[in-house]
Amino acid sequence: MKHRLERPLSLARNQFLLWELFYLHALTLSDFILTQPDPASSRLIAISNRTAFGTKSKAGGLAVAVWDALKSSNGLWMGWSGKIYDFPSNRFSEAEQDGVNFALCNYTKTEYEDFYLGYSNSVLWPVFHGRVDLAKFDDRNFKTYVEINKRFAENTVDLAEANDVIWVHDYHFLLVAKFLREMGSSLPCGFFLHIPFPNPDAFRSIPDHKHLIEGLISYDVVGLQGKRDVANLKMYLEQEMGAEPVSDTVMRVNGRSVFLLHCPIGIDVESFSQTATSGAALEARNRISTFQRNRSLVLGVDRMDYSKGLPQRFEGMAKFFDDYPHQHGKVSFTQVAPPSREMVDEYMHLREELDALAGRINGDYGDLDWIPIRYLARGYAREEVAGLYRLAEVCLVTPLQDGMNLVAKEFIATQDPNDPGVLVLSKFAGAAEQMKDALLVNPHSPTEISDAVAKALSMPLEERKKRWQSLFDGIMSEDITWWRERFMTVLNAVSAN
Ligand code: ADQ
């Protein structure tokens, strides 16, 4: 039986935020009326490293949310084309797809290595995920990071019109607003960080931390996934920059007011839920069922990244097979993990580590007619992933650190309400702040993972349904539309004040 899905009333659900703005920031009622998003007069410019240009289906919540926002305002999406050329793209080239305009640049090989692999993914990604030990600090990479941010700002100034509103995404572009301000642009500019904001000491370990924070506080609104991220950023601003809170959400720093917005990203629940019963999803289910026979499926779906806690998860499953021998032959764990950022050393090492661990666990516990752990180092179509989620009795989402984690929400969206699976979720995923009815575990503890899997597999149907319903209601009420409108409501209101 299909569950009933209602169109989210996101604007109504964000009314609370309007009142929060009204009271906390002494905006007048007319400010509100005048500053609500008016697609007819303000165009949205989105900036992110990759765009959805050239993709047939806009898989992934973010691409869909940004696309919809751009389409309704005849907007512009700026980003990297994904191509590497010999010459820098001082001017971006323009394109159009399905009613959305794009301005795309190419990177040179050096820019790709220094800006993308070097600074973004070998300094900011590890440090923001609490892995200062993996960071590789190099002045040259920072210099290129600055140059690319400046180039994006220059092209934004060239392409922007008087009423535009700018929304920048993620850690690749911490400095864009600072350059925009230096170039004289006062257009409303918001930033959303998809990954965690680290504790102040970890952030201070980056030699250029003061430059980075000057960039961040040049935005009017900084959106963060979790309350812990907002608290970390506030703490850093107070300790290092002498910032003073104007209200619960606004900090006064270097003569500017910055709105720190707690804004957890959601998914398109309705669409994901429908995908799980599509033809392609059923086909994927049938294929894995052939392998599973009647065994219970424990599933993991992640990009192959050290922040996702994959070796620790494999160890957790080894502990499960150790501690619960009666489950041998009755349960199989399948981990789907497409390699990413393979040019970065740590990602190559992770691949080798997982190869070795999977081999060891199968060697130790497997039998002639049973493979305990299957690890597939490849990506699958969105429909196929949805089909796998729907079949799984347990989904293991155990990152060591994660801004949010969309897999946790996708799993819940795809379950059969009459026979839902159980979500085992890391306490350190941003999603854990919202999804308290999952089985929450410490991802570093093989015992906690093992016991949670055992508990999930033996959980009575009534308890599974109760937990699932509460999780489902949560992801429905704070879905991708709610997230986008929450951010845009604040950006429009704050920037006009
Ligand atoms: P990611 O680190 O990429 O995102 P996540 O939120 O889990 O992590 O999203 C991964 C996406 O890739 C999901 O939509 C998932 O379905 C898909 N995916 C993963 N493995 C796949 C496979 N094998 N085949 C096909 N699809 C696969 C960053 C942050 C997160 C934050 C998001 C959004 O690190 O914390 O939730 O941005 O803000």
Boltz pocket constraint, residues with backbone or C-beta under 6 A from the ligand:
constraints:
  - pocket:
      binder: B
      contacts: [[A, 60], [A, 61], [A, 62], [A, 194], [A, 195], [A, 265], [A, 301], [A, 302], [A, 303], [A, 336], [A, 337], [A, 338], [A, 376], [A, 378], [A, 379], [A, 380], [A, 381], [A, 382], [A, 385], [A, 402], [A, 403], [A, 404], [A, 405], [A, 406], [A, 407], [A, 410]]
      max_distance: 6.0
